[in-house]
């Protein structure tokens, strides 16, 4: 779980983050108690990426 959290925090583009979505769901099924933590980190990072102005987005 710690490695997934690190991957989420290291993402710099929305396509990178979207590619991890399936991996997060699989990890959530394996460890249901950690899914909420992973989901919260995913949503936080997604919101951070959405706040980047369109003119500065590189993806």
Secondary structure as GFF3:
##gff-version 3
##sequence-region A 1 59
A	DSSP	alpha_helix	2	10	.	.	.	ID=ss1
A	DSSP	alpha_helix	14	19	.	.	.	ID=ss2
A	DSSP	alpha_helix	21	30	.	.	.	ID=ss3
A	DSSP	alpha_helix	32	50	.	.	.	ID=ss4
A	DSSP	three_ten_helix	54	56	.	.	.	ID=ss5
###
